[in-house]
Amino acid sequence: MSNFQYAKPVSIEQVTSFLAKGKANVFLMAGGTDLLGEIKEGIIAPDVVVDLRAIPNLSYIKKEKDGVVVGALTTVTELAENAIVQQDYPVLHQAAAVVASPQLRNMGTVGGNLCQRPRCWYYRDGQVLCTKKGGTKCYAEKGRNKYHAILGGGICYAVNPSDLAPALIALDAKIVIASLQGERTVPLAEFYAPPLVNVRKENILSGQEVVKEVRIPAAKRGDKSAYMKFTERGAWDFAVVSVAAKGTISGSTIDDIRIVCGGAAPMPWRLRKVEDLIKGRRASETLIRQAAKAALADAKPLEENGYKVDLLETVLVRTVGSLVKA
C-alpha cells in the first residue's frame, strides 16, 4: 500500500470545494468496505482519501409527502431495519437484508453500495491491466468467465455487484448528486453507464461530484414488490444473478411492472421486453416464463456462464410470480 493524504471534511460544501480543485487521484470513502480493499490489493493508488463519515446529517431515512429520502451515509443495516422501508418497499428491504454479512452491512452505506466497483477477478488482480484499468483487453472474454456478463457485455464483461441498485431502479428512485455548482437529480436508472460510454467508470459521476441522497417515490395502493438473489454460498456473497420487481396488481392481472436484474450485466439491467409481454395480462407461470425466454434470447453468454441464462429465467419467474401470489 502506498502512502496517501487523508482528508476529513465536515460538510458537503467542503467536499465539493475540495474536489473542484482538481487534484489527481482523489477517492471518496463512505463505509470504506470496498475502497480499502482496492487500495490494499494495489488496484488503485490514491494521492488523497476523503473520508465522508464526519459529515453530519447525511445518515437519515425520512418520509415526505411525495416519498422517502435516504441519505448517502445511511448504513445498509439501518435501511434493512427501517420500519417504513419494510412496510412500503419490500423489494428494498429484501435487497438490503442480503447484502454481504451483518458486519459489512453495519459499515457499508447506501451511497457506497450504489457506487461500488466490480468484483471481476481480473479487475481485482493488481497484476492484470484489463480494459477497466486502462489496458486494451478484457481478459474475461476468452478467459475464466463463470460469473461474468451475459447481457450488455463487449469491451468489458464485469457485472455490477450492487444489490440495492436493481431494487431502487425497480422503485423508480432518483439520486441527488452534489457539486460546487449545486445539486442535480437524475433517475437512478440513468446514473449507470455501459462500458462503451466509459469503460473506466460505472456511473456518470464526474470527479467533482458526490452522491448526497436517494429519493424514492411514495408507495401506491396495490403496489407489490420483491427481490430474489441467487448466490453460491448461503450468505456473505455477491449475486450470481438477482431480480428486483415492482408491480401494480389487480387480482391476478399485472397492470404495471418494472423488472431489473443484477449480476448479469455491467450495469443494473431493466428487462423491458418481459414487462411489455406481461403488462395488462393475467399472470401465470407459463406467461412469465415465455416472456422471460423471449427477453433472454438476446443474451450472449461466454464459454463458462451459459448457465446464467437458465438461472436468471428461473429467478425471474419466481420473483414476478411472488407478486401475484402475495
VEXKOL-118072 format. One line per 5 residues: number of its first residue (from 0); their letters; for each residue x, y, z of C-alpha. Coordinates in steps of 0.02 Angstrom, whole numbers, plus 50000, padded with zeros to 5 digits. Layout:
N
NUM) A) X/Y/Z  ...
END
This chain:
326
0) MSNFQ) 50000/50000/50000  50070/50169/49950  50060/50324/50060  49916/50445/50036  49847/50603/50116
5) YAKPV) 49690/50591/50221  49554/50724/50225  49404/50728/50340  49283/50866/50287  49133/50908/50397
10) SIEQV) 49012/50968/50262  48960/50929/50084  49018/51104/50037  49194/51064/50097  49193/50902/49996
15) TSFLA) 49137/50984/49835  49256/51131/49859  49400/51010/49883  49350/50908/49730  49335/51066/49625
20) KGKAN) 49521/51097/49649  49551/50954/49528  49688/50864/49625  49740/50699/49548  49687/50529/49615
25) VFLMA) 49563/50587/49746  49449/50450/49811  49294/50470/49919  49267/50349/50063  49100/50314/50147
30) GGTDL) 49099/50149/50241  49264/50101/50161  49219/49917/50138  49257/49922/49951  49383/50064/49937
35) LGEIK) 49504/49998/50067  49503/49829/49981  49551/49911/49816  49693/50005/49899  49760/49851/49989
40) EGIIA) 49752/49747/49831  49851/49877/49734  49710/49913/49612  49712/50098/49649  49845/50212/49724
45) PDVVV) 49760/50368/49795  49850/50531/49822  49709/50584/49938  49569/50488/50025  49422/50597/50076
50) DLRAI) 49329/50520/50223  49145/50571/50218  49095/50497/50385  49122/50656/50486  48988/50749/50386
55) PNLSY) 48833/50769/50495  48655/50745/50431  48696/50627/50287  48627/50474/50375  48437/50477/50376
60) IKKEK) 48279/50395/50313  48140/50524/50305  47961/50503/50248  47900/50653/50150  47739/50694/50058
65) DGVVV) 47800/50625/49892  47902/50479/49956  48053/50432/50059  48225/50512/50060  48379/50410/50108
70) GALTT) 48544/50494/50150  48700/50429/50063  48787/50386/50228  48640/50284/50293  48707/50110/50329
75) VTELA) 48636/49959/50242  48584/49891/50412  48485/50048/50450  48399/50033/50282  48356/49849/50307
80) ENAIV) 48288/49877/50482  48188/50034/50448  48000/50011/50476  47949/50124/50331  48058/50028/50210
85) QQDYP) 47994/49861/50273  47812/49913/50256  47812/50016/50095  47959/49947/49996  47980/49758/50022
90) VLHQA) 48096/49745/49873  48218/49867/49952  48207/49787/50124  48239/49615/50050  48387/49677/49947
95) AAVVA) 48466/49768/50094  48444/49618/50209  48550/49505/50097  48696/49623/50064  48858/49539/50117
100) SPQLR) 48871/49498/50304  48799/49584/50459  48968/49662/50495  48983/49733/50320  48803/49795/50322
105) NMGTV) 48844/49888/50482  48987/49978/50395  48930/49988/50215  48824/50135/50161  48686/50161/50034
110) GGNLC) 48794/50279/49930  48941/50160/49939  48837/50010/49885  48771/50105/49735  48946/50161/49684
115) QRPRC) 49046/50003/49722  49168/49938/49593  49154/49770/49501  49211/49608/49581  49285/49536/49420
120) WYYRD) 49441/49438/49469  49542/49512/49325  49497/49688/49382  49536/49643/49563  49706/49571/49517
125) GQVLC) 49835/49709/49539  49949/49623/49414  49823/49623/49271  49799/49777/49163  49625/49749/49092
130) TKKGG) 49519/49874/48994  49438/49939/49153  49610/49987/49220  49670/50067/49059  49726/49914/48962
135) TKCYA) 49668/49856/48792  49595/49685/48832  49452/49611/48932  49531/49450/48993  49363/49378/49042
140) EKGRN) 49303/49369/48862  49416/49222/48820  49469/49177/48998  49382/49121/49157  49210/49198/49146
145) KYHAI) 49093/49094/49255  49022/49247/49344  49030/49374/49204  48901/49465/49098  48776/49380/48983
150) LGGGI) 48692/49545/48938  48770/49710/48883  48949/49647/48878  49077/49693/48747  49236/49784/48790
155) CYAVN) 49208/49736/48973  49111/49588/49044  49121/49633/49229  48949/49637/49311  48877/49768/49426
160) PSDLA) 48882/49696/49603  48755/49807/49692  48602/49730/49775  48521/49897/49812  48532/49966/49634
165) PALIA) 48410/49844/49549  48286/49866/49692  48294/50055/49688  48282/50063/49498  48129/49950/49506
170) LDAKI) 48055/50078/49627  48094/50219/49503  48209/50304/49628  48311/50458/49590  48485/50503/49651
175) VIASL) 48539/50676/49708  48716/50725/49660  48805/50875/49735  48946/50981/49664  49016/51155/49692
180) QGERT) 48891/51217/49561  48742/51148/49658  48638/50990/49652  48565/50888/49511  48439/50748/49522
185) VPLAE) 48437/50605/49397  48342/50442/49386  48448/50305/49462  48423/50206/49301  48521/50345/49212
190) FYAPP) 48657/50351/49345  48742/50196/49275  48834/50196/49110  48883/50049/48999  49066/50011/48962
195) LVNVR) 49051/50084/48786  49019/50256/48863  49171/50249/48978  49248/50080/49016  49347/50153/49162
200) KENIL) 49190/50204/49258  49021/50127/49301  48922/50286/49330  48903/50466/49273  48986/50549/49423
205) SGQEV) 49118/50674/49373  49274/50693/49477  49196/50845/49560  49032/50766/49616  48972/50666/49767
210) VKEVR) 48811/50569/49799  48704/50657/49929  48542/50557/49942  48417/50442/49857  48235/50490/49833
215) IPAAK) 48104/50352/49818  47927/50390/49756  47784/50360/49878  47713/50185/49876  47541/50170/49796
220) RGDKS) 47395/50062/49842  47408/49896/49752  47598/49906/49736  47690/49744/49768  47875/49713/49756
225) AYMKF) 48005/49579/49785  48191/49545/49770  48270/49375/49745  48454/49336/49735  48544/49176/49693
230) TERGA) 48716/49150/49770  48835/49003/49776  48860/49022/49962  48718/49034/50086  48774/49204/50149
235) WDFAV) 48904/49341/50127  48907/49326/49940  48876/49430/49785  48732/49385/49671  48765/49262/49531
240) VSVAA) 48601/49333/49467  48465/49434/49552  48295/49505/49506  48200/49653/49577  48019/49676/49527
245) KGTIS) 47888/49804/49573  47713/49793/49505  47536/49855/49524  47425/49703/49533  47235/49692/49517
250) GSTID) 47183/49516/49562  47298/49413/49453  47317/49547/49319  47479/49643/49309  47428/49823/49275
255) DIRIV) 47605/49889/49277  47776/49818/49316  47962/49858/49319  48090/49718/49318  48276/49745/49345
260) CGGAA) 48409/49610/49355  48579/49611/49437  48733/49503/49417  48700/49482/49231  48766/49642/49150
265) PMPWR) 48893/49781/49178  48751/49887/49247  48582/49852/49326  48483/49786/49178  48299/49826/49151
270) LRKVE) 48203/49686/49065  48082/49793/48966  48036/49654/48846  47972/49548/48990  47875/49698/49058
275) DLIKG) 47793/49731/48889  47743/49549/48864  47657/49527/49032  47588/49701/49066  47399/49708/49062
280) RRASE) 47380/49519/49059  47327/49389/49185  47488/49322/49257  47532/49139/49255  47695/49047/49271
285) TLIRQ) 47680/48996/49088  47658/49176/49030  47801/49241/49137  47917/49102/49080  47875/49132/48897
290) AAKAA) 47911/49318/48920  48075/49279/49009  48131/49162/48870  48091/49293/48740  48189/49427/48832
295) LADAK) 48339/49316/48867  48350/49263/48685  48458/49420/48670  48582/49354/48798  48759/49321/48738
300) PLEEN) 48840/49204/48865  49026/49169/48865  49106/48997/48869  49082/48964/49056  48925/49062/49101
305) GYKVD) 48787/48996/48989  48704/48925/49145  48662/49104/49195  48529/49114/49059  48426/48972/49133
310) LLETV) 48462/49030/49310  48405/49208/49275  48247/49142/49193  48206/49039/49347  48239/49180/49470
315) LVRTV) 48137/49299/49362  47988/49181/49355  47992/49156/49543  48012/49340/49583  47872/49402/49470
320) GSLVK) 47763/49255/49518  47780/49301/49701  47698/49470/49669  47541/49389/49603  47534/49263/49746
325) A) 47566/49392/49882
END
